[in-house]
Amino acid sequence: MSEVQADLKLAFPGFSLDVCLRLPGKGVSVLLGPSGCGKTTILRALAGLEHPQGRVALNGLVWQDDQAGGVFVPTHQRAIGYVFQEASLFPHLSVQGNLDYGRRRIPRDQQHVSLDEAVNLLGIEHLLDRRPDRLSGGERQRVAIARALLTSPRLLLMDEPLSALDPARKAEILPYLERLNHQMGLPVVYVTHSHDEAARLADYLVLMQSGRVLASGPANELMSRLDLPLSQADDASAILEARVAEHDHAYGQSRLDVAGLPLWVGTSRAAVGEPVRARVMARDVSVVLARPVGSSIVNILPARIEALRDDGPDTVTLQLRLVSEGAASGLTPMLLARITRRSCDALRLRPGLSLFAQIKGVALMG
């Protein structure tokens, strides 16, 4: 089975780590949680930079097993790429020189990522002759990612690579991280405390708290669960996996297909038929018992209430499952809706009730 395995135990004064992880062997697995919860320790253990007790393996290849003869493969023998919070480029080398350094670490017959491939993927062709001190923070991180890819890793580890960047530089680099996920096909373990980054990048999500795994699973499932802290945050949202169905250039919009249901968004750069991801904030969803006529809201989708959560004296959060004739029951995606208690009581909302979800805003995420 293709997976990343990490069974780890570690104890420091005031902190202990005890996790059993089975991460998918493809896509982006995001470790999400507050500072000090053990995310980076797990990443360093995967890299062999920390040695907690336990077992680490990638697709059946054992890198650490303290029970079976004390196996411990050193970092330089693990086929990993590691991207740190800071780019850590060699200041005396050009971008080209930094990339060549990463590539030359690997024997030619083991190189499966070409220089052109890495350069084109990260959009750094015009930077090759520059020194690191002439790059922006976002450019430096793109070069650092390209250098990591040129080591031809079987696993890419990323430790909060956007945390040192301002919002503009983050917005600049996120599309490249999405391209990395779609085009390279290698597993990525990505550490962050940012809900926005997790929503945009995660295929699989691990919620960490005080050295323990609070929950793990597909990102779109965890983000819409009412029993987890993600749905309690001000920016609570749901992730919808979709495909581009058509472009309406006259109105500057694209129609997505979400489990057989239409969802209109701003113009997507993706071609018709390509997969995309959309994020819908709970605060941008309202509900009505009958489909309205003459509404300015374009996206009005049939749904059913799966669960309700009382958020206090004023607010209720609804977990809604979209209803589509083109998808089997239970396989359609979820939405969250945050409404007032007054509205909930007036509409007599309850689990199992069929209604319509009015979506006022959709963020297209690639």
KOLTI-431057 format. One record per residue (C-alpha): residue number from 1; residue in one letter; x, z, y. Coordinates in Angstrom, 1 decimal. Layout:
// KOLTI-431057
+-----+------+--------+--------+--------+
: pos : code :     px :     pz :     py :
+-----+------+--------+--------+--------+
: NUM :    A :      X :      Z :      Y :
...
+-----+------+--------+--------+--------+
//
This chain:
// KOLTI-431057
+-----+------+--------+--------+--------+
: pos : code :     px :     pz :     py :
+-----+------+--------+--------+--------+
:   1 :    M :    0.0 :    0.0 :    0.0 :
:   2 :    S :    1.3 :   -0.9 :    3.5 :
:   3 :    E :    1.5 :    2.4 :    5.5 :
:   4 :    V :    3.7 :    4.7 :    7.4 :
:   5 :    Q :    3.8 :    8.1 :    5.7 :
:   6 :    A :    4.9 :   11.3 :    7.5 :
:   7 :    D :    4.4 :   14.7 :    5.9 :
:   8 :    L :    6.3 :   17.1 :    8.1 :
:   9 :    K :    6.7 :   20.8 :    8.7 :
:  10 :    L :    8.8 :   22.4 :   11.4 :
:  11 :    A :    8.9 :   25.8 :   13.0 :
:  12 :    F :   10.4 :   26.9 :   16.3 :
:  13 :    P :    9.9 :   30.1 :   18.3 :
:  14 :    G :    6.4 :   29.7 :   19.8 :
:  15 :    F :    5.7 :   26.3 :   18.1 :
:  16 :    S :    5.1 :   25.0 :   14.7 :
:  17 :    L :    4.4 :   21.4 :   13.4 :
:  18 :    D :    2.4 :   20.8 :   10.2 :
:  19 :    V :    1.1 :   17.3 :    9.8 :
:  20 :    C :    0.2 :   14.8 :    7.0 :
:  21 :    L :   -0.1 :   11.3 :    8.4 :
:  22 :    R :   -1.0 :    8.0 :    6.7 :
:  23 :    L :   -0.7 :    5.4 :    9.4 :
:  24 :    P :   -1.6 :    1.7 :    8.8 :
:  25 :    G :    1.2 :   -0.6 :    8.1 :
:  26 :    K :    0.1 :   -3.0 :   10.8 :
:  27 :    G :   -1.2 :   -2.7 :   14.4 :
:  28 :    V :   -0.6 :    0.0 :   16.9 :
:  29 :    S :   -1.1 :    3.7 :   15.9 :
:  30 :    V :   -1.3 :    5.9 :   18.9 :
:  31 :    L :   -0.3 :    9.6 :   18.8 :
:  32 :    L :   -2.4 :   11.1 :   21.6 :
:  33 :    G :   -2.3 :   14.6 :   23.0 :
:  34 :    P :   -1.0 :   16.9 :   25.7 :
:  35 :    S :    2.6 :   17.6 :   26.4 :
:  36 :    G :    4.1 :   19.9 :   23.8 :
:  37 :    C :    1.7 :   19.2 :   21.0 :
:  38 :    G :    4.4 :   17.6 :   18.7 :
:  39 :    K :    4.0 :   13.9 :   19.3 :
:  40 :    T :    7.6 :   13.1 :   20.2 :
:  41 :    T :    8.9 :   15.4 :   17.4 :
:  42 :    I :    6.9 :   13.2 :   14.9 :
:  43 :    L :    8.4 :   10.1 :   16.4 :
:  44 :    R :   11.9 :   11.5 :   16.3 :
:  45 :    A :   11.4 :   12.5 :   12.6 :
:  46 :    L :   10.3 :    8.9 :   11.8 :
:  47 :    A :   13.5 :    7.7 :   13.4 :
:  48 :    G :   15.7 :   10.3 :   11.6 :
:  49 :    L :   16.6 :   12.0 :   14.9 :
:  50 :    E :   14.9 :   15.2 :   13.8 :
:  51 :    H :   15.0 :   16.7 :   10.2 :
:  52 :    P :   11.9 :   18.8 :    9.6 :
:  53 :    Q :   10.9 :   19.6 :    6.1 :
:  54 :    G :    8.9 :   16.9 :    4.3 :
:  55 :    R :    8.7 :   13.3 :    3.5 :
:  56 :    V :    8.9 :   10.0 :    5.5 :
:  57 :    A :    8.3 :    6.6 :    4.1 :
:  58 :    L :    7.5 :    3.1 :    5.3 :
:  59 :    N :    5.7 :    0.8 :    2.9 :
:  60 :    G :    7.0 :    2.7 :   -0.1 :
:  61 :    L :   10.6 :    2.8 :    1.1 :
:  62 :    V :   11.5 :    6.4 :    1.3 :
:  63 :    W :   13.6 :    7.5 :    4.3 :
:  64 :    Q :   13.2 :   11.3 :    3.7 :
:  65 :    D :   12.1 :   13.4 :    0.8 :
:  66 :    D :   13.2 :   17.0 :    0.7 :
:  67 :    Q :   11.6 :   17.5 :   -2.8 :
:  68 :    A :   13.1 :   14.5 :   -4.6 :
:  69 :    G :   16.8 :   15.2 :   -4.5 :
:  70 :    G :   17.1 :   15.7 :   -0.7 :
:  71 :    V :   16.8 :   12.1 :    0.3 :
:  72 :    F :   17.6 :   11.6 :    4.0 :
:  73 :    V :   18.4 :    8.1 :    5.3 :
:  74 :    P :   20.4 :    8.3 :    8.6 :
:  75 :    T :   18.9 :    6.7 :   11.7 :
:  76 :    H :   21.3 :    3.7 :   11.8 :
:  77 :    Q :   20.1 :    2.8 :    8.3 :
:  78 :    R :   16.4 :    2.9 :    9.1 :
:  79 :    A :   15.0 :   -0.5 :   10.2 :
:  80 :    I :   13.5 :    0.8 :   13.4 :
:  81 :    G :   13.3 :   -0.1 :   17.0 :
:  82 :    Y :   13.0 :    2.8 :   19.5 :
:  83 :    V :   11.8 :    2.5 :   23.1 :
:  84 :    F :   12.2 :    5.7 :   25.2 :
:  85 :    Q :   10.5 :    6.9 :   28.4 :
:  86 :    E :   13.5 :    5.6 :   30.3 :
:  87 :    A :   14.8 :    2.1 :   29.6 :
:  88 :    S :   18.4 :    3.3 :   29.1 :
:  89 :    L :   19.9 :   -0.1 :   29.6 :
:  90 :    F :   23.7 :   -0.5 :   29.8 :
:  91 :    P :   24.3 :   -0.7 :   33.6 :
:  92 :    H :   27.5 :   -2.8 :   33.3 :
:  93 :    L :   25.8 :   -5.5 :   31.3 :
:  94 :    S :   23.4 :   -8.2 :   32.4 :
:  95 :    V :   20.0 :   -8.5 :   30.8 :
:  96 :    Q :   21.4 :  -11.2 :   28.6 :
:  97 :    G :   24.3 :   -8.8 :   27.6 :
:  98 :    N :   21.9 :   -6.0 :   26.8 :
:  99 :    L :   19.8 :   -8.3 :   24.6 :
: 100 :    D :   22.9 :   -9.6 :   22.8 :
: 101 :    Y :   23.9 :   -6.0 :   22.1 :
: 102 :    G :   20.6 :   -5.3 :   20.3 :
: 103 :    R :   20.8 :   -8.6 :   18.3 :
: 104 :    R :   24.5 :   -8.2 :   17.3 :
: 105 :    R :   23.7 :   -4.8 :   15.6 :
: 106 :    I :   21.9 :   -6.7 :   12.8 :
: 107 :    P :   23.6 :   -9.1 :   10.3 :
: 108 :    R :   22.6 :  -12.7 :   10.9 :
: 109 :    D :   20.8 :  -13.0 :    7.5 :
: 110 :    Q :   18.6 :  -10.0 :    8.4 :
: 111 :    Q :   17.5 :  -11.2 :   11.8 :
: 112 :    H :   13.9 :  -12.2 :   11.9 :
: 113 :    V :   13.3 :  -12.1 :   15.6 :
: 114 :    S :   15.0 :  -14.8 :   17.7 :
: 115 :    L :   16.3 :  -14.3 :   21.2 :
: 116 :    D :   13.9 :  -17.0 :   22.5 :
: 117 :    E :   11.0 :  -15.3 :   20.8 :
: 118 :    A :   11.7 :  -11.9 :   22.3 :
: 119 :    V :   12.4 :  -13.3 :   25.8 :
: 120 :    N :    9.3 :  -15.4 :   25.8 :
: 121 :    L :    7.1 :  -12.6 :   24.5 :
: 122 :    L :    8.2 :  -10.2 :   27.2 :
: 123 :    G :    8.3 :  -12.8 :   30.0 :
: 124 :    I :   11.9 :  -12.1 :   31.0 :
: 125 :    E :   13.4 :  -15.6 :   31.1 :
: 126 :    H :   14.1 :  -15.4 :   34.8 :
: 127 :    L :   15.8 :  -12.0 :   34.5 :
: 128 :    L :   18.6 :  -12.9 :   32.0 :
: 129 :    D :   21.4 :  -13.0 :   34.6 :
: 130 :    R :   20.5 :   -9.9 :   36.5 :
: 131 :    R :   22.0 :   -6.4 :   36.1 :
: 132 :    P :   19.6 :   -3.4 :   35.4 :
: 133 :    D :   20.0 :   -2.1 :   39.0 :
: 134 :    R :   18.3 :   -5.3 :   40.3 :
: 135 :    L :   15.2 :   -4.8 :   38.1 :
: 136 :    S :   11.9 :   -3.0 :   38.8 :
: 137 :    G :   10.9 :   -0.2 :   36.5 :
: 138 :    G :    8.5 :   -2.4 :   34.6 :
: 139 :    E :   11.1 :   -5.2 :   34.2 :
: 140 :    R :   13.6 :   -2.7 :   32.8 :
: 141 :    Q :   11.1 :   -1.5 :   30.2 :
: 142 :    R :   10.3 :   -5.1 :   29.2 :
: 143 :    V :   14.0 :   -5.7 :   28.7 :
: 144 :    A :   14.3 :   -2.5 :   26.7 :
: 145 :    I :   11.4 :   -3.5 :   24.4 :
: 146 :    A :   12.9 :   -7.0 :   23.9 :
: 147 :    R :   16.2 :   -5.4 :   23.0 :
: 148 :    A :   14.5 :   -3.1 :   20.5 :
: 149 :    L :   12.7 :   -6.2 :   19.0 :
: 150 :    L :   16.0 :   -8.0 :   18.6 :
: 151 :    T :   17.2 :   -5.4 :   16.1 :
: 152 :    S :   14.5 :   -7.0 :   13.8 :
: 153 :    P :   12.8 :   -3.6 :   13.1 :
: 154 :    R :   10.3 :   -3.0 :   10.3 :
: 155 :    L :    8.8 :   -0.3 :   12.5 :
: 156 :    L :    8.7 :    0.0 :   16.3 :
: 157 :    L :    8.6 :    3.5 :   17.8 :
: 158 :    M :    7.6 :    3.9 :   21.5 :
: 159 :    D :    7.8 :    7.2 :   23.2 :
: 160 :    E :    5.6 :    7.2 :   26.4 :
: 161 :    P :    7.2 :    4.0 :   27.6 :
: 162 :    L :    5.0 :    3.8 :   30.7 :
: 163 :    S :    5.1 :    7.5 :   31.8 :
: 164 :    A :    7.9 :    6.9 :   34.4 :
: 165 :    L :    6.1 :    3.9 :   36.0 :
: 166 :    D :    3.7 :    3.9 :   38.9 :
: 167 :    P :    0.2 :    2.4 :   38.4 :
: 168 :    A :    1.2 :   -1.1 :   39.6 :
: 169 :    R :    4.1 :   -1.3 :   37.2 :
: 170 :    K :    1.9 :    0.1 :   34.3 :
: 171 :    A :   -0.6 :   -2.7 :   35.0 :
: 172 :    E :    2.2 :   -5.2 :   35.0 :
: 173 :    I :    3.6 :   -4.2 :   31.5 :
: 174 :    L :    0.4 :   -3.4 :   29.6 :
: 175 :    P :   -0.5 :   -7.1 :   28.9 :
: 176 :    Y :    3.0 :   -7.6 :   27.4 :
: 177 :    L :    2.4 :   -4.6 :   25.1 :
: 178 :    E :   -0.9 :   -6.2 :   24.0 :
: 179 :    R :    0.8 :   -9.5 :   23.3 :
: 180 :    L :    3.4 :   -7.6 :   21.3 :
: 181 :    N :    0.6 :   -6.1 :   19.1 :
: 182 :    H :   -1.1 :   -9.5 :   18.6 :
: 183 :    Q :    2.0 :  -11.7 :   18.0 :
: 184 :    M :    4.6 :   -9.7 :   16.2 :
: 185 :    G :    2.7 :   -8.3 :   13.3 :
: 186 :    L :    4.9 :   -5.2 :   12.9 :
: 187 :    P :    3.6 :   -1.7 :   12.8 :
: 188 :    V :    4.0 :    0.3 :   16.1 :
: 189 :    V :    3.8 :    4.0 :   16.5 :
: 190 :    Y :    3.1 :    4.7 :   20.2 :
: 191 :    V :    3.2 :    8.2 :   21.8 :
: 192 :    T :    1.2 :    8.9 :   25.0 :
: 193 :    H :   -0.9 :   11.5 :   26.7 :
: 194 :    S :   -2.9 :    8.8 :   28.6 :
: 195 :    H :   -6.4 :    8.1 :   27.5 :
: 196 :    D :   -6.3 :    4.7 :   29.3 :
: 197 :    E :   -3.2 :    3.6 :   27.3 :
: 198 :    A :   -4.8 :    4.7 :   24.1 :
: 199 :    A :   -8.1 :    2.9 :   24.8 :
: 200 :    R :   -6.2 :   -0.3 :   25.6 :
: 201 :    L :   -3.6 :   -0.4 :   22.9 :
: 202 :    A :   -4.7 :    1.7 :   19.9 :
: 203 :    D :   -5.9 :    0.2 :   16.7 :
: 204 :    Y :   -5.5 :    3.6 :   14.9 :
: 205 :    L :   -5.6 :    6.9 :   16.7 :
: 206 :    V :   -4.2 :   10.3 :   15.9 :
: 207 :    L :   -5.4 :   13.2 :   18.1 :
: 208 :    M :   -2.8 :   15.9 :   18.3 :
: 209 :    Q :   -3.2 :   19.5 :   19.3 :
: 210 :    S :   -0.7 :   22.4 :   19.1 :
: 211 :    G :    1.3 :   20.8 :   16.3 :
: 212 :    R :   -1.7 :   19.8 :   14.2 :
: 213 :    V :   -3.8 :   16.7 :   13.7 :
: 214 :    L :   -7.2 :   17.3 :   15.2 :
: 215 :    A :   -8.5 :   13.9 :   13.9 :
: 216 :    S :   -7.3 :   10.5 :   12.9 :
: 217 :    G :   -8.9 :    7.1 :   12.2 :
: 218 :    P :   -9.8 :    3.8 :   13.8 :
: 219 :    A :   -9.6 :    4.2 :   17.6 :
: 220 :    N :  -13.1 :    2.8 :   18.3 :
: 221 :    E :  -14.6 :    5.4 :   15.9 :
: 222 :    L :  -12.8 :    8.4 :   17.2 :
: 223 :    M :  -13.4 :    7.6 :   20.9 :
: 224 :    S :  -17.2 :    7.6 :   20.4 :
: 225 :    R :  -17.4 :   10.9 :   18.3 :
: 226 :    L :  -19.2 :   13.6 :   20.1 :
: 227 :    D :  -17.3 :   16.4 :   18.3 :
: 228 :    L :  -13.9 :   15.4 :   19.7 :
: 229 :    P :  -12.5 :   16.1 :   23.2 :
: 230 :    L :  -12.2 :   12.3 :   24.1 :
: 231 :    S :  -15.9 :   12.1 :   24.5 :
: 232 :    Q :  -16.0 :   15.2 :   26.7 :
: 233 :    A :  -13.5 :   13.9 :   29.3 :
: 234 :    D :  -14.7 :   12.4 :   32.6 :
: 235 :    D :  -13.4 :    9.0 :   31.5 :
: 236 :    A :  -15.1 :    9.1 :   28.1 :
: 237 :    S :  -15.7 :    5.6 :   26.9 :
: 238 :    A :  -16.3 :    3.4 :   23.9 :
: 239 :    I :  -14.2 :    0.5 :   22.6 :
: 240 :    L :  -15.9 :   -2.7 :   21.5 :
: 241 :    E :  -14.1 :   -5.3 :   19.4 :
: 242 :    A :  -15.4 :   -8.7 :   20.2 :
: 243 :    R :  -14.7 :  -12.5 :   20.3 :
: 244 :    V :  -15.0 :  -14.9 :   23.2 :
: 245 :    A :  -18.1 :  -17.0 :   22.7 :
: 246 :    E :  -18.1 :  -19.1 :   25.9 :
: 247 :    H :  -16.8 :  -19.3 :   29.4 :
: 248 :    D :  -19.2 :  -19.9 :   32.3 :
: 249 :    H :  -16.9 :  -21.0 :   35.0 :
: 250 :    A :  -19.7 :  -21.6 :   37.5 :
: 251 :    Y :  -20.4 :  -17.9 :   37.6 :
: 252 :    G :  -16.9 :  -16.6 :   36.8 :
: 253 :    Q :  -17.9 :  -15.0 :   33.6 :
: 254 :    S :  -17.3 :  -15.1 :   29.9 :
: 255 :    R :  -19.8 :  -14.2 :   27.1 :
: 256 :    L :  -18.4 :  -12.1 :   24.3 :
: 257 :    D :  -19.9 :  -11.8 :   20.8 :
: 258 :    V :  -20.1 :   -8.1 :   19.8 :
: 259 :    A :  -21.4 :   -7.9 :   16.2 :
: 260 :    G :  -23.8 :  -10.7 :   17.0 :
: 261 :    L :  -24.9 :   -9.4 :   20.4 :
: 262 :    P :  -24.0 :  -11.0 :   23.8 :
: 263 :    L :  -21.9 :   -9.1 :   26.3 :
: 264 :    W :  -21.1 :  -10.8 :   29.7 :
: 265 :    V :  -17.8 :   -9.8 :   31.4 :
: 266 :    G :  -15.6 :  -11.3 :   34.0 :
: 267 :    T :  -13.7 :  -14.4 :   33.1 :
: 268 :    S :  -11.4 :  -13.8 :   30.1 :
: 269 :    R :   -8.1 :  -15.5 :   29.8 :
: 270 :    A :   -8.6 :  -15.7 :   26.0 :
: 271 :    A :   -9.8 :  -19.0 :   24.5 :
: 272 :    V :  -13.2 :  -19.4 :   22.9 :
: 273 :    G :  -13.0 :  -17.8 :   19.4 :
: 274 :    E :  -10.2 :  -15.4 :   20.2 :
: 275 :    P :  -10.5 :  -11.7 :   19.7 :
: 276 :    V :  -10.7 :   -9.4 :   22.7 :
: 277 :    R :  -11.3 :   -5.7 :   23.4 :
: 278 :    A :  -13.8 :   -4.3 :   25.9 :
: 279 :    R :  -14.0 :   -0.8 :   27.2 :
: 280 :    V :  -17.4 :    0.7 :   28.3 :
: 281 :    M :  -17.4 :    4.0 :   30.2 :
: 282 :    A :  -20.0 :    6.5 :   29.3 :
: 283 :    R :  -20.9 :    6.9 :   33.0 :
: 284 :    D :  -21.7 :    3.2 :   33.2 :
: 285 :    V :  -24.4 :    3.3 :   30.5 :
: 286 :    S :  -28.0 :    4.2 :   31.1 :
: 287 :    V :  -31.0 :    3.9 :   28.7 :
: 288 :    V :  -34.5 :    2.7 :   28.9 :
: 289 :    L :  -37.3 :    2.8 :   26.3 :
: 290 :    A :  -38.5 :   -0.8 :   26.8 :
: 291 :    R :  -36.5 :   -3.8 :   27.8 :
: 292 :    P :  -36.8 :   -4.2 :   31.6 :
: 293 :    V :  -38.0 :   -7.4 :   33.3 :
: 294 :    G :  -36.2 :   -8.7 :   36.4 :
: 295 :    S :  -33.2 :   -6.4 :   36.3 :
: 296 :    S :  -29.9 :   -7.1 :   38.1 :
: 297 :    I :  -28.1 :   -5.6 :   35.1 :
: 298 :    V :  -27.1 :   -8.4 :   32.8 :
: 299 :    N :  -26.0 :   -6.5 :   29.7 :
: 300 :    I :  -29.1 :   -4.8 :   28.1 :
: 301 :    L :  -28.6 :   -4.3 :   24.4 :
: 302 :    P :  -30.8 :   -2.8 :   21.7 :
: 303 :    A :  -29.6 :    0.5 :   20.4 :
: 304 :    R :  -30.5 :    3.6 :   18.5 :
: 305 :    I :  -29.6 :    7.2 :   19.3 :
: 306 :    E :  -27.3 :    8.6 :   16.6 :
: 307 :    A :  -26.7 :   12.0 :   18.2 :
: 308 :    L :  -26.9 :   14.0 :   21.4 :
: 309 :    R :  -24.6 :   16.6 :   22.9 :
: 310 :    D :  -25.6 :   19.2 :   25.4 :
: 311 :    D :  -22.9 :   19.2 :   28.1 :
: 312 :    G :  -24.3 :   22.1 :   30.2 :
: 313 :    P :  -27.2 :   22.6 :   32.6 :
: 314 :    D :  -27.2 :   19.1 :   34.1 :
: 315 :    T :  -25.8 :   16.6 :   31.7 :
: 316 :    V :  -26.3 :   15.2 :   28.2 :
: 317 :    T :  -24.1 :   12.7 :   26.3 :
: 318 :    L :  -25.7 :   10.2 :   23.9 :
: 319 :    Q :  -24.0 :    8.5 :   21.0 :
: 320 :    L :  -25.7 :    5.1 :   20.6 :
: 321 :    R :  -25.3 :    2.6 :   17.8 :
: 322 :    L :  -26.0 :   -1.0 :   18.8 :
: 323 :    V :  -28.7 :   -2.7 :   16.8 :
: 324 :    S :  -28.0 :   -6.3 :   15.7 :
: 325 :    E :  -29.8 :   -8.5 :   13.3 :
: 326 :    G :  -26.5 :  -10.2 :   12.6 :
: 327 :    A :  -24.7 :   -7.1 :   11.3 :
: 328 :    A :  -25.4 :   -4.6 :    8.5 :
: 329 :    S :  -26.8 :   -1.2 :    9.5 :
: 330 :    G :  -24.0 :    1.2 :   10.1 :
: 331 :    L :  -21.4 :   -1.5 :   10.8 :
: 332 :    T :  -22.3 :   -2.1 :   14.5 :
: 333 :    P :  -20.3 :   -0.4 :   17.2 :
: 334 :    M :  -21.1 :    2.7 :   19.1 :
: 335 :    L :  -21.5 :    3.3 :   22.8 :
: 336 :    L :  -21.6 :    6.6 :   24.8 :
: 337 :    A :  -24.0 :    7.2 :   27.6 :
: 338 :    R :  -23.8 :   10.2 :   30.0 :
: 339 :    I :  -27.2 :   10.9 :   31.6 :
: 340 :    T :  -28.9 :   13.8 :   33.3 :
: 341 :    R :  -30.8 :   16.4 :   31.4 :
: 342 :    R :  -33.8 :   15.6 :   33.5 :
: 343 :    S :  -33.8 :   12.0 :   32.3 :
: 344 :    C :  -33.2 :   13.1 :   28.7 :
: 345 :    D :  -36.2 :   15.4 :   28.8 :
: 346 :    A :  -38.4 :   13.0 :   30.7 :
: 347 :    L :  -37.8 :   10.2 :   28.1 :
: 348 :    R :  -38.0 :   12.7 :   25.2 :
: 349 :    L :  -34.8 :   11.4 :   23.7 :
: 350 :    R :  -33.9 :   12.4 :   20.2 :
: 351 :    P :  -31.8 :   11.1 :   17.3 :
: 352 :    G :  -33.3 :    8.1 :   15.6 :
: 353 :    L :  -35.1 :    6.8 :   18.7 :
: 354 :    S :  -34.8 :    3.1 :   19.4 :
: 355 :    L :  -34.2 :    2.0 :   23.0 :
: 356 :    F :  -32.1 :   -0.2 :   25.1 :
: 357 :    A :  -28.6 :    0.5 :   26.6 :
: 358 :    Q :  -28.0 :   -0.8 :   30.1 :
: 359 :    I :  -24.4 :   -1.5 :   30.7 :
: 360 :    K :  -23.4 :   -1.5 :   34.3 :
: 361 :    G :  -19.7 :   -2.1 :   33.9 :
: 362 :    V :  -17.4 :   -3.5 :   31.3 :
: 363 :    A :  -13.5 :   -3.5 :   31.5 :
: 364 :    L :  -12.0 :   -6.4 :   29.5 :
: 365 :    M :   -8.8 :   -5.3 :   27.9 :
: 366 :    G :   -7.0 :   -8.4 :   26.8 :
+-----+------+--------+--------+--------+
//
